[in-house]
Amino acid sequence: MIARVVDEPLSVAEHEDAVADKAAGAVVSFSGVVRDHDGGRSVTELEYVGHPTAADVIRELAEEFAARPGVQAVAVSHRIGLLGIGDVALACAVSAAHRGAAFTACAELVDEVKKRLPIWKRQVFTDGEEEWVACP
């Protein structure tokens, strides 16, 4: 199982490989990518800052979702530090016996990470302004 908060580039393929299981009929993955705009404003970069408990929280989330009936394995990582447009900020993959359980678990995992992980985002706009957004 992968469950981490890191300051290095993320690979969704690595997460997919980590959840591979012969009993799984489906692997669903998600890549949260830094886009070039937010709220109608052009964005040049993002910075993510994590609370010291972020690694524990993401591990708890992974364990919680891996324990779901029908789920074989879970891998999830969130990046911190300075990210550019196109960089992966959140990578996750879920394997399950059937596609429905895999899609549901992956979508709900993304929602719970965004809701519960103590990470804050600083957006820098092309006009030089910046704003902080609390993720949880």
Long-range contacts (C-beta under 8 A, 24 or more apart in sequence): 1-62, 1-63, 1-66, 1-73, 1-74, 1-75, 2-62, 2-75, 2-76, 2-77, 3-58, 3-59, 3-61, 3-62, 3-63, 3-74, 3-75, 3-76, 3-77, 4-55, 4-58, 4-59, 4-77, 5-50, 5-54, 5-55, 5-58, 5-77, 5-78, 5-79, 5-80, 5-117, 5-119, 6-77, 6-78, 6-79, 6-80, 7-79, 7-80, 7-81, 8-79, 9-79, 9-87, 9-88, 10-77, 10-79, 10-88, 10-89, 10-90, 10-91, 11-88, 11-91, 12-88, 12-91, 12-93, 14-75, 14-91, 15-75, 15-76, 15-77, 15-91, 15-92, 15-93, 16-75, 16-93, 18-73, 18-75, 18-93, 19-72, 19-73, 19-74, 19-75, 19-93, 19-94, 19-95, 20-73, 20-95, 21-72, 21-73, 21-95, 23-72, 23-97, 24-72, 24-73, 24-95, 24-96, 24-97, 24-102, 25-96, 25-97, 25-98, 25-99, 26-95, 26-96, 26-97, 26-98, 26-99, 26-101, 26-102, 26-103, 27-93, 27-94, 27-95, 27-102, 28-93, 28-94, 28-96, 28-99, 28-102, 28-103, 28-105, 28-106, 29-91, 29-92, 29-93, 29-94, 29-106, 30-90, 30-91, 30-92, 30-93, 30-106, 30-107, 30-109, 30-110, 31-88, 31-90, 31-91, 32-88, 32-89, 32-90, 32-91, 32-110, 33-86, 33-87, 33-88, 33-89, 34-83, 34-84, 34-85, 34-86, 34-87, 34-88, 34-89, 35-85, 36-85, 38-123, 41-125, 41-126, 41-127, 42-125, 42-126, 42-127, 43-85, 43-123, 43-124, 43-125, 43-126, 44-85, 44-124, 44-125, 44-126, 45-82, 45-83, 45-84, 45-85, 45-124, 46-82, 46-83, 46-89, 46-121, 46-122, 46-123, 46-124, 47-81, 47-82, 47-83, 47-121, 47-122, 47-124, 48-78, 48-79, 48-80, 48-81, 48-83, 48-89, 48-119, 48-120, 48-121, 48-122, 49-80, 49-119, 49-120, 49-122, 50-78, 50-80, 50-117, 50-118, 50-119, 50-120, 51-118, 51-119, 53-118, 54-78, 54-80, 54-117, 54-118, 54-119, 57-116, 57-117, 57-118, 58-113, 58-117, 61-109, 61-112, 61-113, 61-116, 61-117, 65-94, 65-105, 65-108, 65-109, 65-112, 68-101, 68-105, 69-101, 70-96, 70-97, 70-98, 70-101, 71-95, 71-96, 71-101, 71-102, 71-105, 72-96, 72-97, 74-105, 74-109, 76-109, 76-113, 78-113, 78-117, 78-119, 80-119, 90-114
